[in-house]
């Protein structure tokens, strides 16, 4: 056959990297592929940026005359942190969708037989979802001056850090759902059942304090509530729960979902 | 290279793989032949560490599939029965990510991809997105991908399933060339006889059990006898019988089962037998399969093959 002999080295692929090295490298490769797909899929890419801005304008402008938060904060400003978190929810589910997609097209098997730890498949997918979430959230932040919000540089860094924590937690949730879903349609249905309550029961678009008792219980069980509260604390300086509660709930939820995702993926 | 020891896999109450043991030597190609549902894919999934066995064990490249599954995965490559490409990426990107997943040294990735694409004649389509490819092109790309990280053992699960005969021949040419070039042990499953004939050794699997492991030649030799087909007329049958040959009537044909078709043909030529529609059938793997299992591997209808099968079955009953 083709006379050129370029390929001569055989042996164990790569050499010994140690478990941690293999994990980091595997995570990077899985993440890199999802990024490549994201860039390639232009509709998904730009469409996902338009969504939060549309929601902000429609919901904010529509409900502004009815809601008064207080003298300093406009309603459209009030829901701004909630809209950012909403785009994080959608991107988190996107991580789940990409798993379903890979299973549907058989590519998941290619990853599952590859010599990378299962944990790094989960981590790569989670980081892929989180990266997309961060991009979307950041674009929304660029939009903030239009509705009269200005941030100090340090606040922006803080917001990015918070977005990262929330989006890792939500992407893990997406993977947990996807790991037991075998059809695209099924995932769509379930994720709608998850996205809607996560968003509407989070205090993203109304204050938590004045809710009736039963609704208050539901809202305080929703981990996203604490993410929104954390964001609103930075954006507007107002908070419904103690800072430590916010951090504990959202980080705890992230760790639990991440662990569960890894556990479920091990069994493939 | 592969050692399988009393492997069992049950799905609930269904026994998919029933206590099988066999060995595959380094550098050989080993064909796993059996009808759909015989347990071929299940065996591959166990050997490639995708599912654990119910009991028994196996080693691949010296590594235990249960305890050292990471090591096993570093040693193997697999071409799946169903497509497993990223349809939204280009051919090059698909190969690139595969090489990266298997930690092929960075400076080697590009030349290896170029070489692999050239061998399966997809170089022109390097930067085309895979969802524009035909079924045969996708298969070729998957085959190139399977060899890319130079596995010690390459598993091929029905590599040509669903492809037309011409594409199948071409795919086999690629596989042969790549095997020679990269020097790898092949473990393939198939229910096509012609493909099994390509293998150095064949394992026949039926209802989860291995019935026989041997080279295709030895297997055929073991069931021995050739079959001479003649047209069926009264005079003809009498003439053949008078030569002391073993005759079975089958429709408009006479089937003469002989140890050596050369000797028998010499007799028939001298014995005044009508040579109308003369044909000589050597035993095929299909015959071996029928002989060993009592059933045909694929349901073919019409044609001489059916008649021959019938005759073989009749002989078994005697």
HADDOCK unambig.tbl for C-alpha pairs under 7 A between the chains (distance, minus, plus):
assign (segid A and resid 1 and name CA) (segid B and resid 177 and name CA) 6.85 0.50 0.50
assign (segid A and resid 6 and name CA) (segid B and resid 111 and name CA) 6.74 0.50 0.50
assign (segid A and resid 7 and name CA) (segid B and resid 112 and name CA) 6.43 0.50 0.50
assign (segid A and resid 10 and name CA) (segid B and resid 150 and name CA) 6.76 0.50 0.50
assign (segid A and resid 12 and name CA) (segid B and resid 74 and name CA) 6.69 0.50 0.50
assign (segid A and resid 13 and name CA) (segid B and resid 74 and name CA) 6.53 0.50 0.50
assign (segid A and resid 13 and name CA) (segid B and resid 102 and name CA) 6.12 0.50 0.50
assign (segid A and resid 13 and name CA) (segid B and resid 103 and name CA) 5.62 0.50 0.50
assign (segid A and resid 13 and name CA) (segid B and resid 104 and name CA) 5.99 0.50 0.50
assign (segid A and resid 14 and name CA) (segid B and resid 103 and name CA) 4.98 0.50 0.50
assign (segid A and resid 14 and name CA) (segid B and resid 104 and name CA) 6.02 0.50 0.50
assign (segid A and resid 14 and name CA) (segid B and resid 105 and name CA) 6.40 0.50 0.50
assign (segid A and resid 26 and name CA) (segid B and resid 101 and name CA) 6.82 0.50 0.50
assign (segid A and resid 29 and name CA) (segid B and resid 101 and name CA) 6.71 0.50 0.50
assign (segid A and resid 37 and name CA) (segid B and resid 88 and name CA) 7.00 0.50 0.50
assign (segid A and resid 105 and name CA) (segid B and resid 84 and name CA) 6.21 0.50 0.50
assign (segid A and resid 106 and name CA) (segid B and resid 82 and name CA) 6.99 0.50 0.50
assign (segid A and resid 106 and name CA) (segid B and resid 83 and name CA) 5.91 0.50 0.50
assign (segid A and resid 106 and name CA) (segid B and resid 84 and name CA) 4.18 0.50 0.50
assign (segid A and resid 106 and name CA) (segid B and resid 85 and name CA) 6.84 0.50 0.50
assign (segid A and resid 107 and name CA) (segid B and resid 84 and name CA) 4.37 0.50 0.50
assign (segid A and resid 107 and name CA) (segid B and resid 85 and name CA) 5.39 0.50 0.50
assign (segid A and resid 107 and name CA) (segid B and resid 86 and name CA) 5.89 0.50 0.50
assign (segid A and resid 109 and name CA) (segid B and resid 84 and name CA) 6.90 0.50 0.50
assign (segid A and resid 110 and name CA) (segid B and resid 84 and name CA) 6.32 0.50 0.50
assign (segid A and resid 113 and name CA) (segid B and resid 48 and name CA) 6.96 0.50 0.50
assign (segid A and resid 113 and name CA) (segid B and resid 50 and name CA) 6.77 0.50 0.50
assign (segid A and resid 113 and name CA) (segid B and resid 73 and name CA) 6.17 0.50 0.50
assign (segid A and resid 114 and name CA) (segid B and resid 73 and name CA) 6.13 0.50 0.50
assign (segid A and resid 114 and name CA) (segid B and resid 101 and name CA) 6.42 0.50 0.50
assign (segid A and resid 114 and name CA) (segid B and resid 102 and name CA) 6.61 0.50 0.50
assign (segid A and resid 115 and name CA) (segid B and resid 70 and name CA) 5.93 0.50 0.50
assign (segid A and resid 115 and name CA) (segid B and resid 73 and name CA) 5.13 0.50 0.50
assign (segid A and resid 115 and name CA) (segid B and resid 74 and name CA) 5.27 0.50 0.50
assign (segid A and resid 115 and name CA) (segid B and resid 102 and name CA) 6.33 0.50 0.50
